[in-house]
């Protein structure tokens, strides 16, 4: 219910209609948000794999949501760990 309320509030914000919105959240919340935006039941959230620090991208308009990127971790290939 909280995630649906968030999406409803976001949709009512005039700025979000024509701009890019960055959302940073826990993987479970992001999976449920993907379901809600794509018209899937929230219980289907386990069908999405989201790794830590991954990027996913949706293009939204009034009638359609298109998943353009899912679980992209290519930006992490340049990360080196000291150890």
PyMOL CGO cylinders between C-alpha atoms (Angstrom):
from pymol import cmd
from pymol.cgo import CYLINDER

trace = [
    CYLINDER, 0.00, 0.00, 0.00, 2.86, 2.39, 0.79, 0.3, 1, 1, 1, 1, 1, 1,
    CYLINDER, 2.86, 2.39, 0.79, 4.51, 1.78, -2.57, 0.3, 1, 1, 1, 1, 1, 1,
    CYLINDER, 4.51, 1.78, -2.57, 1.22, 2.27, -4.45, 0.3, 1, 1, 1, 1, 1, 1,
    CYLINDER, 1.22, 2.27, -4.45, 0.70, 5.52, -2.52, 0.3, 1, 1, 1, 1, 1, 1,
    CYLINDER, 0.70, 5.52, -2.52, 4.22, 6.64, -3.46, 0.3, 1, 1, 1, 1, 1, 1,
    CYLINDER, 4.22, 6.64, -3.46, 3.56, 5.97, -7.14, 0.3, 1, 1, 1, 1, 1, 1,
    CYLINDER, 3.56, 5.97, -7.14, 0.26, 7.82, -6.98, 0.3, 1, 1, 1, 1, 1, 1,
    CYLINDER, 0.26, 7.82, -6.98, 1.95, 10.82, -5.34, 0.3, 1, 1, 1, 1, 1, 1,
    CYLINDER, 1.95, 10.82, -5.34, 4.72, 10.75, -7.93, 0.3, 1, 1, 1, 1, 1, 1,
    CYLINDER, 4.72, 10.75, -7.93, 2.21, 10.69, -10.77, 0.3, 1, 1, 1, 1, 1, 1,
    CYLINDER, 2.21, 10.69, -10.77, 0.54, 13.80, -9.38, 0.3, 1, 1, 1, 1, 1, 1,
    CYLINDER, 0.54, 13.80, -9.38, 3.79, 15.77, -9.33, 0.3, 1, 1, 1, 1, 1, 1,
    CYLINDER, 3.79, 15.77, -9.33, 3.94, 17.95, -12.44, 0.3, 1, 1, 1, 1, 1, 1,
    CYLINDER, 3.94, 17.95, -12.44, 7.76, 17.95, -12.42, 0.3, 1, 1, 1, 1, 1, 1,
    CYLINDER, 7.76, 17.95, -12.42, 7.97, 14.16, -12.67, 0.3, 1, 1, 1, 1, 1, 1,
    CYLINDER, 7.97, 14.16, -12.67, 5.97, 14.04, -15.88, 0.3, 1, 1, 1, 1, 1, 1,
    CYLINDER, 5.97, 14.04, -15.88, 8.65, 15.55, -18.06, 0.3, 1, 1, 1, 1, 1, 1,
    CYLINDER, 8.65, 15.55, -18.06, 11.82, 14.84, -16.12, 0.3, 1, 1, 1, 1, 1, 1,
    CYLINDER, 11.82, 14.84, -16.12, 14.02, 12.00, -15.07, 0.3, 1, 1, 1, 1, 1, 1,
    CYLINDER, 14.02, 12.00, -15.07, 13.37, 10.77, -11.56, 0.3, 1, 1, 1, 1, 1, 1,
    CYLINDER, 13.37, 10.77, -11.56, 16.06, 8.83, -9.71, 0.3, 1, 1, 1, 1, 1, 1,
    CYLINDER, 16.06, 8.83, -9.71, 14.80, 6.42, -7.09, 0.3, 1, 1, 1, 1, 1, 1,
    CYLINDER, 14.80, 6.42, -7.09, 17.18, 4.73, -4.67, 0.3, 1, 1, 1, 1, 1, 1,
    CYLINDER, 17.18, 4.73, -4.67, 15.66, 1.99, -2.52, 0.3, 1, 1, 1, 1, 1, 1,
    CYLINDER, 15.66, 1.99, -2.52, 16.06, -1.53, -1.22, 0.3, 1, 1, 1, 1, 1, 1,
    CYLINDER, 16.06, -1.53, -1.22, 15.87, -4.34, -3.77, 0.3, 1, 1, 1, 1, 1, 1,
    CYLINDER, 15.87, -4.34, -3.77, 12.60, -5.77, -2.42, 0.3, 1, 1, 1, 1, 1, 1,
    CYLINDER, 12.60, -5.77, -2.42, 10.84, -2.42, -2.66, 0.3, 1, 1, 1, 1, 1, 1,
    CYLINDER, 10.84, -2.42, -2.66, 12.20, -1.84, -6.15, 0.3, 1, 1, 1, 1, 1, 1,
    CYLINDER, 12.20, -1.84, -6.15, 10.99, -5.26, -7.32, 0.3, 1, 1, 1, 1, 1, 1,
    CYLINDER, 10.99, -5.26, -7.32, 7.48, -4.54, -6.04, 0.3, 1, 1, 1, 1, 1, 1,
    CYLINDER, 7.48, -4.54, -6.04, 7.54, -1.10, -7.67, 0.3, 1, 1, 1, 1, 1, 1,
    CYLINDER, 7.54, -1.10, -7.67, 8.48, -2.71, -10.98, 0.3, 1, 1, 1, 1, 1, 1,
    CYLINDER, 8.48, -2.71, -10.98, 5.48, -5.01, -10.65, 0.3, 1, 1, 1, 1, 1, 1,
    CYLINDER, 5.48, -5.01, -10.65, 3.10, -2.18, -9.87, 0.3, 1, 1, 1, 1, 1, 1,
    CYLINDER, 3.10, -2.18, -9.87, 4.31, 0.00, -12.73, 0.3, 1, 1, 1, 1, 1, 1,
    CYLINDER, 4.31, 0.00, -12.73, 4.25, -2.87, -15.22, 0.3, 1, 1, 1, 1, 1, 1,
    CYLINDER, 4.25, -2.87, -15.22, 0.78, -4.03, -14.18, 0.3, 1, 1, 1, 1, 1, 1,
    CYLINDER, 0.78, -4.03, -14.18, 1.91, -7.27, -12.57, 0.3, 1, 1, 1, 1, 1, 1,
    CYLINDER, 1.91, -7.27, -12.57, 0.66, -8.53, -9.21, 0.3, 1, 1, 1, 1, 1, 1,
    CYLINDER, 0.66, -8.53, -9.21, 3.04, -7.60, -6.37, 0.3, 1, 1, 1, 1, 1, 1,
    CYLINDER, 3.04, -7.60, -6.37, 3.53, -11.31, -5.63, 0.3, 1, 1, 1, 1, 1, 1,
    CYLINDER, 3.53, -11.31, -5.63, 5.40, -11.56, -8.95, 0.3, 1, 1, 1, 1, 1, 1,
    CYLINDER, 5.40, -11.56, -8.95, 8.28, -9.50, -7.55, 0.3, 1, 1, 1, 1, 1, 1,
    CYLINDER, 8.28, -9.50, -7.55, 10.41, -12.64, -7.20, 0.3, 1, 1, 1, 1, 1, 1,
    CYLINDER, 10.41, -12.64, -7.20, 10.55, -12.84, -11.00, 0.3, 1, 1, 1, 1, 1, 1,
    CYLINDER, 10.55, -12.84, -11.00, 12.94, -9.88, -11.04, 0.3, 1, 1, 1, 1, 1, 1,
    CYLINDER, 12.94, -9.88, -11.04, 16.57, -10.20, -10.02, 0.3, 1, 1, 1, 1, 1, 1,
    CYLINDER, 16.57, -10.20, -10.02, 18.13, -7.00, -8.75, 0.3, 1, 1, 1, 1, 1, 1,
    CYLINDER, 18.13, -7.00, -8.75, 21.74, -7.17, -7.62, 0.3, 1, 1, 1, 1, 1, 1,
    CYLINDER, 21.74, -7.17, -7.62, 23.19, -4.67, -5.14, 0.3, 1, 1, 1, 1, 1, 1,
    CYLINDER, 23.19, -4.67, -5.14, 24.02, -1.34, -6.81, 0.3, 1, 1, 1, 1, 1, 1,
    CYLINDER, 24.02, -1.34, -6.81, 22.32, -2.41, -10.06, 0.3, 1, 1, 1, 1, 1, 1,
    CYLINDER, 22.32, -2.41, -10.06, 20.52, 0.02, -12.33, 0.3, 1, 1, 1, 1, 1, 1,
    CYLINDER, 20.52, 0.02, -12.33, 17.06, -0.48, -13.75, 0.3, 1, 1, 1, 1, 1, 1,
    CYLINDER, 17.06, -0.48, -13.75, 15.23, 1.98, -15.95, 0.3, 1, 1, 1, 1, 1, 1,
    CYLINDER, 15.23, 1.98, -15.95, 11.63, 2.54, -16.95, 0.3, 1, 1, 1, 1, 1, 1,
    CYLINDER, 11.63, 2.54, -16.95, 10.21, 4.95, -19.50, 0.3, 1, 1, 1, 1, 1, 1,
    CYLINDER, 10.21, 4.95, -19.50, 6.75, 6.06, -18.49, 0.3, 1, 1, 1, 1, 1, 1,
    CYLINDER, 6.75, 6.06, -18.49, 3.98, 7.98, -20.11, 0.3, 1, 1, 1, 1, 1, 1,
    CYLINDER, 3.98, 7.98, -20.11, 0.29, 8.26, -19.25, 0.3, 1, 1, 1, 1, 1, 1,
    CYLINDER, 0.29, 8.26, -19.25, -0.64, 4.89, -20.74, 0.3, 1, 1, 1, 1, 1, 1,
    CYLINDER, -0.64, 4.89, -20.74, 2.49, 2.76, -20.97, 0.3, 1, 1, 1, 1, 1, 1,
    CYLINDER, 2.49, 2.76, -20.97, 5.51, 1.68, -18.96, 0.3, 1, 1, 1, 1, 1, 1,
    CYLINDER, 5.51, 1.68, -18.96, 8.48, 0.24, -20.84, 0.3, 1, 1, 1, 1, 1, 1,
    CYLINDER, 8.48, 0.24, -20.84, 11.28, -1.53, -19.00, 0.3, 1, 1, 1, 1, 1, 1,
    CYLINDER, 11.28, -1.53, -19.00, 14.40, -0.35, -20.85, 0.3, 1, 1, 1, 1, 1, 1,
    CYLINDER, 14.40, -0.35, -20.85, 17.09, -1.62, -18.46, 0.3, 1, 1, 1, 1, 1, 1,
    CYLINDER, 17.09, -1.62, -18.46, 17.01, -4.26, -15.74, 0.3, 1, 1, 1, 1, 1, 1,
    CYLINDER, 17.01, -4.26, -15.74, 19.69, -5.22, -13.22, 0.3, 1, 1, 1, 1, 1, 1,
    CYLINDER, 19.69, -5.22, -13.22, 22.50, -3.50, -15.14, 0.3, 1, 1, 1, 1, 1, 1,
    CYLINDER, 22.50, -3.50, -15.14, 25.79, -3.81, -13.24, 0.3, 1, 1, 1, 1, 1, 1,
    CYLINDER, 25.79, -3.81, -13.24, 28.14, -2.84, -16.08, 0.3, 1, 1, 1, 1, 1, 1,
    CYLINDER, 28.14, -2.84, -16.08, 29.15, 0.33, -14.21, 0.3, 1, 1, 1, 1, 1, 1,
    CYLINDER, 29.15, 0.33, -14.21, 30.64, -1.87, -11.48, 0.3, 1, 1, 1, 1, 1, 1,
    CYLINDER, 30.64, -1.87, -11.48, 33.21, -3.49, -13.78, 0.3, 1, 1, 1, 1, 1, 1,
    CYLINDER, 33.21, -3.49, -13.78, 35.51, -0.51, -13.21, 0.3, 1, 1, 1, 1, 1, 1,
    CYLINDER, 35.51, -0.51, -13.21, 35.40, -0.83, -9.44, 0.3, 1, 1, 1, 1, 1, 1,
    CYLINDER, 35.40, -0.83, -9.44, 38.51, -2.24, -7.85, 0.3, 1, 1, 1, 1, 1, 1,
    CYLINDER, 38.51, -2.24, -7.85, 38.74, -3.37, -4.28, 0.3, 1, 1, 1, 1, 1, 1,
    CYLINDER, 38.74, -3.37, -4.28, 41.74, -2.64, -2.12, 0.3, 1, 1, 1, 1, 1, 1,
    CYLINDER, 41.74, -2.64, -2.12, 42.71, -5.59, -0.06, 0.3, 1, 1, 1, 1, 1, 1,
]
cmd.load_cgo(trace, "trace")
